[in-house]
């Protein structure tokens, strides 16, 4: 029997950006890429169940899962007619990969039940179920996924399938990366990549070359990324049995865009679109339009970018791909904001929000889109409505953070939703509502730190409880309500429901009593200055608080500050001295923040070398940062 080897479904690009680092990323584990070991042709007649399954597995080996789907369905029916329940189950679970709308949690639960069935005791059927479950778990809990892939590796070796064991090792590397173990991740993925060449497994070679290159793209190591990405694309082009390397193509477009080689990026996107014309891969078309739109955006061709984003929205709407509508709609709205067409921006973001609410289990893009709508509303002059939208958005983010399965995912979510907080922070500061601005930041940061201190266990996969289903209903109601009294009632119900699901006295205390500005003033001595940082794009912000005053400042972008900080940290580790760079970092981080910092710069020259605890500053990926500076 052929052994399937599956990989995760594609997830929205906004989630992809959360975990980017080193050479492996959620960006690539989130792409639909599936493969299997080439089967041996059975001696049975062409219309037999065995032969139909052989044809399906041959197609799936080449990543042609949509083409294989009807054959798997036919094979399932034929095996059921033969009362061969084990092979029927094998064919049934093989129909999961092409379904990009699958509910991950529910499908993991289903596969758990399948593993307990007597027919799953067949080693080949069991191996297939485990691999599909491991693929889904990557998008839910990387710790559990790594354990599952270890089981796959063990079973594959027992069945004398070395190539599958190699692939399982590579998938453990991906899980290790998500868990933060980058050294192990790099070792395992590179090993899988090299062994795939020895084992003459071109599908796996393309897979891991693509992954490695895509990870480098996420690190902004664009030039370096082109080598593995080009290798993957070249190998796939030379092997008609290997599917079009979508991961490598998408990543190469992004790499060329990052290198500002816009013409080449645009040409590659056009070639990809031309290849997809006449095919059923509408989801891929939508993604390429998004990629091309971003290329047009980055080179300043906003009209073309808007056209591409519109195409992505239209295609996604046609196939009921609500994720695609939500993602592309948000980008489209942001583009309209840039050109000043606020009415069109409002219509686009409303479409995106409406699409997301049609998939109640996946509300993670709603907060970002609500924040975009809040910005649009503020630009249209309705500050009160804008603040309401920001509050809705933050309420939803806090709920997601509260129920994220791991602490790492909590932090990823906070990083992903940073625009929500930075936008609200900037809006409140512009209204001189400094107390509310400070509390908005402290509330969510306090929640995460309190829960981390309590060391909650990761949440196992489970069917939604009545309380969790009620929370989903309340979230949808909050999005749709415009009535202030009703909104307050729903927000209170959400808060109560969250506490009922995961009670935490420390977290409750932190949420209910974030630091007030008056208390902060009183806690500072006359010679102390506290600076609250919010790193964001295109501008970062700082709130400088002394015993008697509070002032907000606009700083350089998050990318600028992080790049400078990383460079300076590298210089320190290398025991080098770079005073111009030190001065630049100092100016960008502290030189904007009021007379106190100016005084510090002028009266303490050593401060230009940033003698204050730099380690705190370089933790900027957590989005919020405090530095206490004594001014003498």
HELIX and SHEET records of a PDB file:
HELIX    1   1 UNK A   13  UNK A   16  1                                   4    
HELIX    2   2 UNK A   17  UNK A   19  5                                   3    
HELIX    3   3 UNK A   26  UNK A   29  1                                   4    
HELIX    4   4 UNK A   49  UNK A   61  1                                  13    
HELIX    5   5 UNK A   65  UNK A   81  1                                  17    
HELIX    6   6 UNK A   85  UNK A   93  1                                   9    
HELIX    7   7 UNK A  104  UNK A  115  1                                  12    
HELIX    8   8 UNK A  118  UNK A  121  5                                   4    
HELIX    9   9 UNK A  123  UNK A  138  1                                  16    
HELIX   10  10 UNK A  142  UNK A  158  1                                  17    
HELIX   11  11 UNK A  162  UNK A  178  1                                  17    
HELIX   12  12 UNK A  182  UNK A  198  1                                  17    
HELIX   13  13 UNK A  202  UNK A  218  1                                  17    
HELIX   14  14 UNK A  222  UNK A  238  1                                  17    
HELIX   15  15 UNK A  246  UNK A  258  1                                  13    
HELIX   16  16 UNK A  262  UNK A  276  1                                  15    
HELIX   17  17 UNK A  282  UNK A  298  1                                  17    
HELIX   18  18 UNK A  302  UNK A  318  1                                  17    
HELIX   19  19 UNK A  322  UNK A  339  1                                  18    
HELIX   20  20 UNK A  342  UNK A  357  1                                  16    
HELIX   21  21 UNK A  366  UNK A  379  1                                  14    
HELIX   22  22 UNK A  383  UNK A  402  1                                  20    
HELIX   23  23 UNK A  407  UNK A  416  1                                  10    
HELIX   24  24 UNK A  418  UNK A  430  1                                  13    
HELIX   25  25 UNK A  434  UNK A  453  1                                  20    
HELIX   26  26 UNK A  466  UNK A  480  1                                  15    
HELIX   27  27 UNK A  484  UNK A  501  1                                  18    
HELIX   28  28 UNK A  505  UNK A  512  1                                   8    
HELIX   29  29 UNK A  517  UNK A  523  1                                   7    
HELIX   30  30 UNK A  558  UNK A  573  1                                  16    
HELIX   31  31 UNK A  579  UNK A  586  1                                   8    
HELIX   32  32 UNK A  587  UNK A  591  3                                   5    
HELIX   33  33 UNK A  595  UNK A  603  1                                   9    
HELIX   34  34 UNK A  605  UNK A  609  5                                   5    
HELIX   35  35 UNK A  614  UNK A  617  1                                   4    
HELIX   36  36 UNK A  620  UNK A  622  5                                   3    
SHEET    1   A 2 UNK A   4  UNK A   5  0                                        
SHEET    2   A 2 UNK A  35  UNK A  36 -1                                        
SHEET    1   B 4 UNK A 550  UNK A 555  0                                        
SHEET    2   B 4 UNK A 540  UNK A 545 -1                                        
SHEET    3   B 4 UNK A 528  UNK A 534 -1                                        
SHEET    4   B 4 UNK A 624  UNK A 630 -1                                        
END                                                                             
